[in-house]
Amino acid sequence: MSNWTMAQAINNTLALELEQDSRLLVFGIDVGKNGGVFRVTDGLQARFGENRVFDTPLSEAGIVGTAIGMALYGLHPVAELQFAGFSYLAFNQLASQAARLRTRSGGTFNVPLVVRAPFGGGVRTPELHSDNVEAFYMHVQGLKVVIPSNPYDAKGLLHAAIADPDPVLFLEHMKLYRSFRQETPPERYTVPLGQAAVVREGQDVSVIAYGAMVGVALEAAAQVEQADGATVEVIDLRTIAPMDEETIVASVNKTGRAVIVHEAARTGGVGAEVSAVISERCLYSLLKPIERVTSPDTAYPVPMVEDLLLPSPARVVKAIRRTLEP
């Protein structure tokens, strides 16, 4: 086992895949010699050469469009966009082309493509860099959307994404790259796409989160248990498309209370879909209305006030306590 950050776990995954699959290519803006803006691909070009790991022009549409062509002709591209907020420029390629080609061709063609992109707040970035874009892509049929919360899952989910025959958008929260370490096997293993994890078991309230908000939820759960004596179950979605409804439903049917936490804006977010699933499938189990803790419906602010936007453990604790009120 290795005690790795999430950045190191992803780097190890890419190195193993490059070593084992001669068709695999890693490319994007500054991913080669510089090792990417967050140094996640550091050392890969020196090890595998410029034909396998290479820099591209500053064109998100060009990066993803090129990757689609590569995938259609037998290669396994892993493309990096510098920030998910820049993926707006490649939305047509992802939604109209990569996600639809299997259906459009009647199953004749598939697109084994992974697009990696950092996102998320709490690291004082300028405009667009911290945008949470996952809800846009959750609505794109034919595209899987994966958001790991820790190094172990990041490695296993990325191996699974690369092995998947269809396109996967792999979103990596910037604050998680080096914020903590976790024991992670250096060999290849997979974490199944579309399968949530119960990362903390409890009997009184279910908290559903993903990405960096899993840590926020766990901290809030520990505070509530210590101060109030209630046990809180925390679910890490890990993959938002497809979403693991069964794990959500089983948990909420057990606890009778649900709090949904995500960093993205409230309206039309992932939490709205989770709430709909709970309302449709757990209505008679609910003891209190569903709570959502999110960012407000506003553009991402300047760095000096971003802490006012982001969900905090204190806000999650308040939401949990509202569900526990008599």
C-alpha positions as CSV (number, residue, x, y, z in Angstrom):
1,M,0.0,0.0,0.0
2,S,1.1,3.6,-0.7
3,N,0.1,6.7,1.3
4,W,-0.9,8.9,-1.6
5,T,-2.6,12.1,-2.3
6,M,-5.3,12.1,-4.9
7,A,-3.0,13.7,-7.5
8,Q,-0.4,10.9,-6.9
9,A,-3.1,8.2,-7.1
10,I,-4.3,9.6,-10.5
11,N,-0.7,9.8,-11.8
12,N,-0.1,6.2,-10.8
13,T,-3.3,5.1,-12.6
14,L,-2.3,6.9,-15.8
15,A,1.2,5.4,-15.6
16,L,-0.1,1.9,-15.2
17,E,-2.6,2.3,-18.1
18,L,0.1,3.7,-20.4
19,E,2.4,0.8,-19.5
20,Q,-0.2,-1.8,-20.1
21,D,-2.1,-0.4,-23.2
22,S,0.0,0.8,-26.1
23,R,-3.2,2.4,-27.6
24,L,-3.6,4.7,-24.6
25,L,-2.7,8.4,-25.1
26,V,-2.7,11.2,-22.5
27,F,-2.9,14.8,-23.8
28,G,-4.1,18.3,-23.1
29,I,-2.8,21.8,-22.4
30,D,0.6,21.6,-20.7
31,V,0.2,18.0,-19.6
32,G,3.6,17.0,-21.1
33,K,6.8,18.7,-19.9
34,N,5.0,20.7,-17.2
35,G,2.9,17.8,-16.0
36,G,-0.3,19.7,-16.1
37,V,-1.5,22.8,-14.2
38,F,-1.7,20.7,-11.0
39,R,1.2,18.4,-11.9
40,V,-1.1,15.4,-12.0
41,T,0.7,14.1,-15.1
42,D,4.1,15.0,-13.8
43,G,6.9,12.7,-15.2
44,L,4.6,10.8,-17.6
45,Q,6.0,12.3,-20.8
46,A,9.6,11.7,-19.7
47,R,8.8,8.1,-19.0
48,F,6.5,7.3,-22.0
49,G,7.6,9.8,-24.7
50,E,6.1,12.7,-26.6
51,N,4.1,10.4,-28.8
52,R,2.1,9.0,-25.9
53,V,1.9,12.0,-23.6
54,F,1.7,15.4,-25.3
55,D,0.6,19.0,-25.2
56,T,-2.1,20.4,-27.4
57,P,-3.1,23.8,-28.6
58,L,-5.3,26.0,-26.4
59,S,-8.6,24.7,-27.8
60,E,-11.0,22.6,-25.7
61,A,-13.2,21.9,-28.7
62,G,-10.1,20.7,-30.6
63,I,-8.9,18.5,-27.7
64,V,-12.2,16.7,-27.3
65,G,-12.9,16.6,-31.0
66,T,-9.5,15.1,-31.7
67,A,-10.0,12.6,-28.9
68,I,-13.3,11.4,-30.4
69,G,-11.7,10.7,-33.7
70,M,-8.9,8.8,-32.0
71,A,-11.4,6.7,-30.0
72,L,-13.4,5.9,-33.1
73,Y,-10.3,4.5,-34.8
74,G,-9.1,2.2,-32.1
75,L,-7.1,4.4,-29.7
76,H,-7.8,5.0,-26.0
77,P,-7.5,8.7,-25.4
78,V,-7.4,10.3,-22.0
79,A,-7.8,14.0,-22.6
80,E,-7.3,16.7,-19.9
81,L,-9.1,20.0,-19.9
82,Q,-7.3,22.5,-17.7
83,F,-10.5,23.4,-15.8
84,A,-14.0,22.0,-16.1
85,G,-15.3,25.6,-16.4
86,F,-13.6,25.7,-19.8
87,S,-15.5,22.6,-20.9
88,Y,-18.3,24.9,-22.1
89,L,-16.2,25.3,-25.2
90,A,-16.3,21.5,-25.8
91,F,-19.9,20.9,-24.9
92,N,-20.9,20.3,-28.5
93,Q,-18.2,17.7,-28.9
94,L,-19.1,15.9,-25.6
95,A,-22.9,16.1,-25.9
96,S,-23.6,16.1,-29.6
97,Q,-20.8,13.8,-30.7
98,A,-19.1,11.6,-28.1
99,A,-22.3,10.8,-26.2
100,R,-24.4,10.1,-29.2
101,L,-22.3,8.2,-31.6
102,R,-23.1,4.7,-30.3
103,T,-26.9,5.5,-30.7
104,R,-26.5,7.3,-33.9
105,S,-24.5,4.4,-35.5
106,G,-26.9,1.8,-34.2
107,G,-24.2,0.3,-32.0
108,T,-21.6,0.1,-34.9
109,F,-19.3,2.6,-33.2
110,N,-18.5,3.4,-29.6
111,V,-16.3,6.1,-28.1
112,P,-13.9,4.8,-25.3
113,L,-12.9,8.3,-24.2
114,V,-12.1,9.7,-20.8
115,V,-12.1,13.5,-20.4
116,R,-10.4,14.6,-17.1
117,A,-11.0,18.1,-15.7
118,P,-10.3,19.8,-12.3
119,F,-13.1,21.8,-10.8
120,G,-14.4,23.2,-7.5
121,G,-13.9,26.0,-5.0
122,G,-11.9,26.7,-1.9
123,V,-8.6,27.3,-3.6
124,R,-9.0,31.0,-4.5
125,T,-9.0,30.7,-8.3
126,P,-10.2,33.3,-10.8
127,E,-13.4,33.3,-12.8
128,L,-14.5,30.1,-14.5
129,H,-11.8,28.0,-12.9
130,S,-14.0,26.9,-9.9
131,D,-17.3,26.4,-11.8
132,N,-19.3,23.3,-10.8
133,V,-20.5,22.0,-14.2
134,E,-21.6,18.5,-13.3
135,A,-25.4,19.1,-13.6
136,F,-25.0,20.1,-17.3
137,Y,-23.4,16.8,-18.1
138,M,-25.6,14.7,-15.9
139,H,-28.4,15.5,-18.4
140,V,-26.4,14.2,-21.4
141,Q,-27.5,10.6,-22.2
142,G,-24.7,8.4,-23.2
143,L,-22.1,10.2,-21.0
144,K,-21.0,8.9,-17.6
145,V,-20.0,11.5,-15.0
146,V,-17.6,10.5,-12.2
147,I,-16.6,12.6,-9.2
148,P,-14.2,10.9,-6.7
149,S,-13.8,12.1,-3.1
150,N,-10.6,10.4,-2.1
151,P,-7.4,8.9,-3.5
152,Y,-8.5,5.3,-3.3
153,D,-11.7,5.9,-5.2
154,A,-10.0,8.2,-7.7
155,K,-7.6,5.5,-8.7
156,G,-10.2,2.7,-8.9
157,L,-12.7,4.8,-10.7
158,L,-10.2,6.1,-13.2
159,H,-9.1,2.6,-14.1
160,A,-12.8,1.7,-14.5
161,A,-13.4,4.8,-16.6
162,I,-10.5,4.0,-19.0
163,A,-11.8,0.4,-19.4
164,D,-15.3,1.6,-20.1
165,P,-16.3,1.3,-23.8
166,D,-18.2,4.7,-23.7
167,P,-17.3,8.3,-22.9
168,V,-16.7,9.3,-19.3
169,L,-16.3,12.8,-17.9
170,F,-14.0,12.4,-14.9
171,L,-14.2,15.5,-12.6
172,E,-11.5,16.0,-10.0
173,H,-12.0,18.6,-7.2
174,M,-9.0,20.8,-7.0
175,K,-9.1,21.1,-3.2
176,L,-8.8,17.3,-2.9
177,Y,-5.6,16.9,-5.0
178,R,-3.3,17.4,-2.1
179,S,-5.4,18.1,1.0
180,F,-5.0,14.6,2.5
181,R,-3.4,11.2,2.0
182,Q,-4.9,7.7,2.0
183,E,-3.6,4.2,1.8
184,T,-3.9,3.2,-1.8
185,P,-2.8,0.0,-3.6
186,P,-0.2,0.7,-6.3
187,E,-1.5,-2.2,-8.5
188,R,-4.4,-2.0,-10.8
189,Y,-7.9,-2.3,-9.3
190,T,-11.3,-0.9,-10.2
191,V,-14.2,0.8,-8.4
192,P,-17.4,0.1,-10.3
193,L,-18.9,3.1,-12.1
194,G,-22.5,3.8,-11.0
195,Q,-22.1,2.4,-7.5
196,A,-22.3,4.7,-4.4
197,A,-20.5,4.0,-1.1
198,V,-21.8,4.2,2.4
199,V,-18.7,5.9,4.0
200,R,-20.3,6.3,7.5
201,E,-23.1,4.2,8.8
202,G,-25.9,5.7,10.9
203,Q,-29.5,5.2,12.0
204,D,-31.0,8.6,12.3
205,V,-30.3,10.8,9.2
206,S,-28.9,10.1,5.7
207,V,-26.5,12.7,4.2
208,I,-25.9,12.3,0.5
209,A,-22.9,14.1,-1.0
210,Y,-20.1,13.7,-3.6
211,G,-16.6,15.1,-4.3
212,A,-15.2,17.5,-1.7
213,M,-18.6,17.7,0.1
214,V,-18.2,14.2,1.3
215,G,-15.5,15.5,3.7
216,V,-17.8,18.3,4.8
217,A,-20.6,15.8,5.4
218,L,-18.4,13.5,7.5
219,E,-17.2,16.4,9.6
220,A,-20.8,17.5,10.2
221,A,-21.9,14.0,11.0
222,A,-19.2,13.6,13.6
223,Q,-20.2,16.9,15.3
224,V,-23.8,15.9,15.4
225,E,-23.0,12.6,16.9
226,Q,-20.8,14.1,19.6
227,A,-23.1,16.9,20.5
228,D,-26.6,15.4,20.0
229,G,-26.1,11.7,20.2
230,A,-27.7,11.1,16.8
231,T,-25.9,8.8,14.3
232,V,-25.6,10.1,10.7
233,E,-25.2,7.9,7.6
234,V,-23.1,9.5,4.9
235,I,-23.3,8.3,1.3
236,D,-20.7,9.2,-1.3
237,L,-22.4,9.1,-4.7
238,R,-19.0,8.7,-6.6
239,T,-20.8,8.6,-9.9
240,I,-23.7,11.0,-10.6
241,A,-24.5,9.5,-14.0
242,P,-25.5,6.8,-13.8
243,M,-26.7,7.4,-10.2
244,D,-26.9,4.6,-7.7
245,E,-30.6,5.0,-6.6
246,E,-30.7,1.8,-4.7
247,T,-28.1,2.8,-2.1
248,I,-29.9,6.2,-1.6
249,V,-33.3,4.6,-1.2
250,A,-32.1,1.9,1.2
251,S,-30.4,4.4,3.4
252,V,-33.4,6.9,3.5
253,N,-35.9,4.1,4.1
254,K,-33.8,3.1,7.1
255,T,-33.3,6.6,8.6
256,G,-36.4,8.4,7.5
257,R,-34.5,11.7,7.1
258,A,-32.4,13.0,4.2
259,V,-29.9,15.9,3.8
260,I,-28.3,16.4,0.3
261,V,-25.1,18.4,0.1
262,H,-23.4,19.7,-3.1
263,E,-21.1,22.6,-3.9
264,A,-22.9,23.5,-7.1
265,A,-25.8,26.0,-7.3
266,R,-29.1,24.8,-5.9
267,T,-31.5,25.1,-8.8
268,G,-31.4,22.2,-11.2
269,G,-28.4,20.7,-9.4
270,V,-27.7,17.0,-8.7
271,G,-29.4,17.5,-5.4
272,A,-32.7,18.2,-7.1
273,E,-32.5,14.7,-8.8
274,V,-31.6,13.0,-5.6
275,S,-34.5,14.7,-3.9
276,A,-36.9,13.6,-6.7
277,V,-35.7,10.0,-6.3
278,I,-36.3,10.1,-2.5
279,S,-39.7,11.7,-3.0
280,E,-40.7,9.1,-5.5
281,R,-39.4,6.0,-3.7
282,C,-39.2,6.9,0.0
283,L,-42.1,9.1,0.6
284,Y,-43.8,6.9,3.2
285,S,-40.5,6.5,5.1
286,L,-39.8,10.2,5.4
287,L,-40.3,11.7,8.9
288,K,-39.2,15.2,7.9
289,P,-38.9,17.2,4.7
290,I,-35.8,16.7,2.6
291,E,-33.0,19.3,3.2
292,R,-30.6,20.6,0.6
293,V,-27.3,22.4,1.5
294,T,-25.8,24.0,-1.6
295,S,-24.2,27.1,-3.0
296,P,-26.7,29.9,-3.9
297,D,-27.9,30.5,-7.4
298,T,-25.2,33.0,-8.3
299,A,-22.0,33.2,-10.4
300,Y,-18.9,32.0,-8.6
301,P,-17.6,35.0,-6.6
302,V,-14.2,36.6,-6.3
303,P,-11.8,34.7,-4.2
304,M,-12.0,36.9,-1.1
305,V,-15.6,36.0,-0.5
306,E,-15.9,32.4,-1.8
307,D,-16.1,31.0,1.7
308,L,-19.5,32.6,2.1
309,L,-20.7,30.7,-1.0
310,L,-19.5,27.2,-0.2
311,P,-21.4,24.7,2.0
312,S,-19.7,24.3,5.4
313,P,-19.9,21.7,8.1
314,A,-21.8,24.3,10.2
315,R,-24.5,24.7,7.5
316,V,-24.8,20.9,7.2
317,V,-25.1,20.5,11.0
318,K,-28.0,23.0,11.0
319,A,-29.7,21.1,8.2
320,I,-29.3,17.8,10.0
321,R,-30.6,19.2,13.3
322,R,-33.7,20.6,11.4
323,T,-34.5,17.0,10.3
324,L,-34.1,15.8,13.9
325,E,-36.5,18.3,15.4
326,P,-39.7,16.8,17.0
